[in-house]
Each structure stands twice: as structure tokens, then as C-alpha cells.
Amino acid sequence: MPQPDTIRSRRPAFGAVLGRPAAFWGLAVTLGLLLFASSAPSPLYIVYQAEWGFSEITLTSVFAAYALGLLAALVIAGSVSDYLGRRPTLIFALAIEMVGMLAFAEARSVVWLFAARIVQGVATGIAMGAISAALLDLQPEGSPRLGALLGVAAPLTGLASGALGAGLLVQYGPDPTRLVFWLLFGACALALLFVTQIPETVRRDGPWLHSLKPRLGVPGSLRVAFIATILA
């Protein structure tokens, strides 16, 4: 996983509009929302397949396009918020996510699906790095593990509820290939407005372009646990 050059997790917040507790819990919800959006298209693929007649290999490739975008963003831009700041990085990521939701809502062919999934993967990867760091920045002093816990729980909750929620809309809601994405577009817009109000915990005190150079590694103290969990 990407390793930031410096640790800024205990920088004091500045430029705050919301309090730290509200920002902390709101960011956890935002992380869940992004992963909700990432699994929302899953129940719709068979609908698209029936309408446009693409193959099973194409369907699988659409799934893979999201994963490639996500992994590329995590590796390349996973630590960019350490240099640009949590707030501007998240604003950028959520704006990209909204573009992805528009592409899904207006999709006319499988090419649109590929584009939407790649854009969504990139947005989610950038946001996950920034939110995971911000949760550690803003976690309560008396709960030093809460940020890491929510960094794991929120994505899993979002993934499960996204597939379930989209499936219910496909089964019972009108216009199933558009409604869920317009709702998510509105939710992301609200999340973007929320992010503009959170306290910033990182000062822009150096060049950021070199942070885009991929650096992979696992701290020595965590290697045994890391290797042990690979099988899972």
C-alpha cells in the first residue's frame, strides 16, 4: 500500500467550520456512500446486458475496469492528500464521482459503462486514501483505534447496502437504470458540500507532484500480520 513520506496525523485542525466529532462521523458516512455507489451498478448489469446484448466476457471486463481504476488511484494518488490537504483532495474526488454517476445515468452503450466504472474507480481510490487519513487525524483522543475501525467497517457496510439498495430499486422502483444514479448524484453533491466545511488537518507546505510516484511497501512491524491475512 502507498506510504506517505511524512506522518501528519496529529497536526492541529485549522480552517474548521464543523467540529471535529461531526467531521469525523460525517467522513465515515461519506466513505460508506462512496462504496455504496461502487456496488450499486452490480444488480443492473444483467439489465444492461439484456438491453444491449453484450457478452459475459464484456460484463466481467466492466467489473475489472473499476478495480483497475481503483488500484491505480490508490497506488499513485493514495498519499496526495498529505500534500494538497484532505479537503481539496476530497472535493476533487467527489466531483469526479459525480461525473461517474452522470455517465451511468445517461449510459447509452457498454462504452459508457466502461467509462463510468473507470471514473468511479479513480474517484473512490483517491477518496479512500484521503478519508482513511482524515479519520485518523480527527478520531477522538480517547479512542485511538476508532478511526482505523471505521476505515474498515464503513466500506464493507457501503458495499453490502449498495448492492441491496440498488437491487430493491431494480425490482420495485421506476426507471431502474437511472433512478439510483440520480439519487447517488444528489447524495454525492451533499457530501461535497459537507466536505467543504470540515476542518483541514494538513498544511500545504511542499511540492506534491512527487507524491504521485508509486511507493509500495509494508512496515517491518506489520509484515507477519500482512502475510498472514493475504490468504483471507
TADACOR-V132061 format. One record per residue. N is the residue number from 1. RES is the residue in three letters. PSI is psi in degrees with one decimal (none if undefined). OMEGA is omega in whole degrees, -180 to 180 (999 if undefined). NEAR is the number of other ideal C-beta (glycine too) atoms within 10 Angstrom. Layout:
# TADACOR-V132061
n = {N | N}
res = {RES | RES}
psi = {PSI | PSI}
omega = {OMEGA | OMEGA}
near = {NEAR | NEAR}
This chain:
# TADACOR-V132061
n = {1 | 2 | 3 | 4 | 5 | 6 | 7 | 8 | 9 | 10 | 11 | 12 | 13 | 14 | 15 | 16 | 17 | 18 | 19 | 20 | 21 | 22 | 23 | 24 | 25 | 26 | 27 | 28 | 29 | 30 | 31 | 32 | 33 | 34 | 35 | 36 | 37 | 38 | 39 | 40 | 41 | 42 | 43 | 44 | 45 | 46 | 47 | 48 | 49 | 50 | 51 | 52 | 53 | 54 | 55 | 56 | 57 | 58 | 59 | 60 | 61 | 62 | 63 | 64 | 65 | 66 | 67 | 68 | 69 | 70 | 71 | 72 | 73 | 74 | 75 | 76 | 77 | 78 | 79 | 80 | 81 | 82 | 83 | 84 | 85 | 86 | 87 | 88 | 89 | 90 | 91 | 92 | 93 | 94 | 95 | 96 | 97 | 98 | 99 | 100 | 101 | 102 | 103 | 104 | 105 | 106 | 107 | 108 | 109 | 110 | 111 | 112 | 113 | 114 | 115 | 116 | 117 | 118 | 119 | 120 | 121 | 122 | 123 | 124 | 125 | 126 | 127 | 128 | 129 | 130 | 131 | 132 | 133 | 134 | 135 | 136 | 137 | 138 | 139 | 140 | 141 | 142 | 143 | 144 | 145 | 146 | 147 | 148 | 149 | 150 | 151 | 152 | 153 | 154 | 155 | 156 | 157 | 158 | 159 | 160 | 161 | 162 | 163 | 164 | 165 | 166 | 167 | 168 | 169 | 170 | 171 | 172 | 173 | 174 | 175 | 176 | 177 | 178 | 179 | 180 | 181 | 182 | 183 | 184 | 185 | 186 | 187 | 188 | 189 | 190 | 191 | 192 | 193 | 194 | 195 | 196 | 197 | 198 | 199 | 200 | 201 | 202 | 203 | 204 | 205 | 206 | 207 | 208 | 209 | 210 | 211 | 212 | 213 | 214 | 215 | 216 | 217 | 218 | 219 | 220 | 221 | 222 | 223 | 224 | 225 | 226 | 227 | 228 | 229 | 230 | 231 | 232}
res = {MET | PRO | GLN | PRO | ASP | THR | ILE | ARG | SER | ARG | ARG | PRO | ALA | PHE | GLY | ALA | VAL | LEU | GLY | ARG | PRO | ALA | ALA | PHE | TRP | GLY | LEU | ALA | VAL | THR | LEU | GLY | LEU | LEU | LEU | PHE | ALA | SER | SER | ALA | PRO | SER | PRO | LEU | TYR | ILE | VAL | TYR | GLN | ALA | GLU | TRP | GLY | PHE | SER | GLU | ILE | THR | LEU | THR | SER | VAL | PHE | ALA | ALA | TYR | ALA | LEU | GLY | LEU | LEU | ALA | ALA | LEU | VAL | ILE | ALA | GLY | SER | VAL | SER | ASP | TYR | LEU | GLY | ARG | ARG | PRO | THR | LEU | ILE | PHE | ALA | LEU | ALA | ILE | GLU | MET | VAL | GLY | MET | LEU | ALA | PHE | ALA | GLU | ALA | ARG | SER | VAL | VAL | TRP | LEU | PHE | ALA | ALA | ARG | ILE | VAL | GLN | GLY | VAL | ALA | THR | GLY | ILE | ALA | MET | GLY | ALA | ILE | SER | ALA | ALA | LEU | LEU | ASP | LEU | GLN | PRO | GLU | GLY | SER | PRO | ARG | LEU | GLY | ALA | LEU | LEU | GLY | VAL | ALA | ALA | PRO | LEU | THR | GLY | LEU | ALA | SER | GLY | ALA | LEU | GLY | ALA | GLY | LEU | LEU | VAL | GLN | TYR | GLY | PRO | ASP | PRO | THR | ARG | LEU | VAL | PHE | TRP | LEU | LEU | PHE | GLY | ALA | CYS | ALA | LEU | ALA | LEU | LEU | PHE | VAL | THR | GLN | ILE | PRO | GLU | THR | VAL | ARG | ARG | ASP | GLY | PRO | TRP | LEU | HIS | SER | LEU | LYS | PRO | ARG | LEU | GLY | VAL | PRO | GLY | SER | LEU | ARG | VAL | ALA | PHE | ILE | ALA | THR | ILE | LEU | ALA}
psi = {154.0 | 141.0 | 118.3 | 151.2 | -34.1 | 158.5 | 120.3 | 18.6 | -16.6 | 19.6 | 139.3 | 145.4 | 144.9 | 164.8 | 26.2 | 137.2 | -49.5 | 153.8 | 161.7 | -43.3 | -43.9 | -41.3 | -41.0 | -53.5 | -34.1 | -36.9 | -35.5 | -41.9 | -40.3 | -40.9 | -44.0 | -38.7 | -43.6 | -39.7 | -29.4 | -47.7 | -34.2 | -28.5 | -9.0 | -35.6 | -17.8 | -48.5 | -12.1 | -13.4 | -38.2 | -27.3 | -47.3 | -42.2 | -40.7 | -35.4 | -39.8 | -10.0 | 33.6 | 164.7 | 169.3 | -35.8 | -40.4 | -41.6 | -45.4 | -36.5 | -34.1 | -41.7 | -46.9 | -31.6 | -39.9 | -45.4 | -40.4 | -43.2 | -41.6 | -49.6 | -41.2 | -43.3 | -40.2 | -42.5 | -41.8 | -43.2 | 14.9 | -27.2 | 11.8 | -28.5 | -16.4 | -16.6 | -41.4 | -23.9 | 151.5 | -44.2 | -54.9 | -33.8 | -43.2 | -37.0 | -44.3 | -45.8 | -42.7 | -33.7 | -41.1 | -41.0 | -39.7 | -36.9 | -41.8 | -40.7 | -37.7 | -41.1 | -41.4 | -45.8 | -31.5 | 14.9 | 133.6 | -10.9 | 175.3 | -26.3 | -38.8 | -38.1 | -43.5 | -47.3 | -44.7 | -41.7 | -38.7 | -46.8 | -44.0 | -41.4 | -43.7 | -45.9 | -43.7 | -40.4 | -44.5 | -44.9 | -38.9 | -43.0 | -44.5 | -43.3 | -40.2 | -42.1 | -40.9 | -35.2 | -35.7 | -36.9 | -41.0 | -1.6 | 150.6 | 141.3 | -32.7 | -2.6 | 75.3 | -10.2 | -1.5 | -39.1 | -45.6 | -38.2 | -46.9 | -29.8 | -22.9 | -43.3 | -40.4 | -45.4 | -41.0 | -41.2 | -42.8 | -42.2 | -46.0 | -46.9 | -28.9 | -47.2 | -41.2 | -47.6 | -44.2 | -37.0 | -40.4 | -39.1 | -37.6 | -40.9 | -39.5 | -14.8 | 164.8 | 153.6 | 62.8 | -27.5 | -0.7 | -40.0 | -49.0 | -34.6 | -32.7 | -38.1 | -41.7 | -35.0 | -45.5 | -40.3 | -39.1 | -35.3 | -42.1 | -40.4 | -38.3 | -43.2 | -39.1 | -44.5 | -31.4 | -14.4 | -1.8 | 155.2 | 139.8 | 136.5 | 3.4 | 132.2 | 140.5 | 94.1 | 24.0 | 170.5 | 146.7 | -15.8 | -35.0 | -15.8 | -14.8 | -7.0 | 120.5 | 132.7 | 113.3 | 139.9 | 162.3 | 127.8 | 142.7 | -37.6 | -15.5 | -1.1 | -40.3 | -47.3 | -38.4 | -48.0 | -38.6 | -30.4 | -8.4 | -40.7 | -34.0 | none}
omega = {-177 | -179 | 177 | -180 | -177 | 179 | -177 | -170 | -179 | 173 | 177 | 180 | 175 | -176 | -172 | 170 | 173 | 174 | -178 | 179 | 180 | 179 | -179 | -177 | 177 | 177 | 176 | 178 | 179 | 177 | 176 | 179 | -179 | 179 | 170 | -179 | -177 | 179 | -179 | -180 | -172 | -180 | -176 | -174 | 179 | 175 | 177 | -178 | 179 | -178 | -171 | 173 | 178 | -171 | 176 | 178 | 177 | 178 | 179 | -180 | 176 | 174 | -176 | -179 | 177 | -178 | 180 | 177 | 180 | -178 | 178 | -180 | 179 | -178 | -174 | -173 | -175 | -178 | -176 | -180 | 175 | -177 | 180 | -174 | -179 | -173 | -180 | 178 | -180 | 176 | 179 | -178 | -179 | 176 | 177 | 178 | 179 | 175 | 178 | 179 | 176 | 180 | 176 | -176 | -177 | -176 | 179 | -179 | -179 | 177 | 177 | 180 | 177 | -179 | -178 | -178 | 178 | 178 | -180 | 179 | 179 | -180 | -179 | 179 | 178 | -177 | -178 | 178 | -178 | -178 | 179 | 178 | -179 | 177 | 176 | 178 | -168 | -177 | 180 | -179 | -178 | -179 | -172 | 179 | -174 | 180 | 179 | 180 | 180 | 177 | 176 | -174 | -176 | 178 | -179 | 177 | 179 | 180 | -178 | -176 | 178 | 179 | 180 | -178 | 179 | 178 | 178 | 178 | 177 | -176 | -170 | -175 | 176 | 173 | -169 | -179 | -180 | -171 | -175 | -178 | 174 | 176 | 179 | 175 | 178 | 179 | 178 | 177 | 176 | 178 | 178 | 177 | 177 | -177 | 178 | -177 | -176 | 176 | 176 | -177 | -179 | 174 | 178 | -172 | 179 | 178 | -176 | -176 | -179 | 178 | 180 | 177 | -177 | 175 | -176 | 178 | 177 | 178 | -177 | -177 | -177 | -172 | -179 | 179 | -180 | -179 | -179 | -178 | -180 | -179 | 179 | 999}
near = {14 | 19 | 12 | 17 | 12 | 11 | 11 | 19 | 17 | 9 | 12 | 9 | 17 | 10 | 12 | 15 | 10 | 17 | 12 | 17 | 11 | 16 | 26 | 23 | 13 | 17 | 28 | 24 | 17 | 25 | 26 | 22 | 22 | 29 | 21 | 25 | 27 | 24 | 20 | 27 | 26 | 14 | 20 | 21 | 16 | 11 | 13 | 21 | 16 | 9 | 11 | 14 | 9 | 17 | 10 | 8 | 7 | 16 | 15 | 11 | 16 | 19 | 12 | 12 | 19 | 24 | 13 | 14 | 20 | 21 | 12 | 15 | 22 | 20 | 18 | 18 | 24 | 24 | 24 | 23 | 30 | 23 | 22 | 17 | 21 | 27 | 21 | 17 | 26 | 27 | 18 | 20 | 30 | 24 | 13 | 19 | 28 | 21 | 16 | 28 | 25 | 15 | 19 | 27 | 19 | 13 | 22 | 8 | 12 | 18 | 9 | 16 | 25 | 18 | 17 | 24 | 25 | 19 | 22 | 26 | 24 | 23 | 27 | 26 | 24 | 26 | 29 | 21 | 27 | 30 | 27 | 22 | 24 | 31 | 24 | 21 | 25 | 26 | 22 | 11 | 7 | 6 | 10 | 10 | 9 | 16 | 22 | 13 | 13 | 23 | 20 | 10 | 13 | 24 | 22 | 11 | 17 | 24 | 17 | 14 | 16 | 24 | 17 | 14 | 19 | 25 | 17 | 13 | 20 | 17 | 9 | 8 | 14 | 7 | 10 | 17 | 17 | 16 | 15 | 27 | 23 | 15 | 18 | 25 | 18 | 12 | 19 | 24 | 15 | 12 | 24 | 18 | 11 | 18 | 26 | 13 | 14 | 26 | 21 | 18 | 25 | 24 | 13 | 11 | 8 | 11 | 8 | 16 | 8 | 10 | 20 | 14 | 10 | 11 | 14 | 8 | 9 | 13 | 9 | 7 | 8 | 10 | 11 | 10 | 9 | 12 | 10 | 9 | 9 | 6 | 5 | 4}
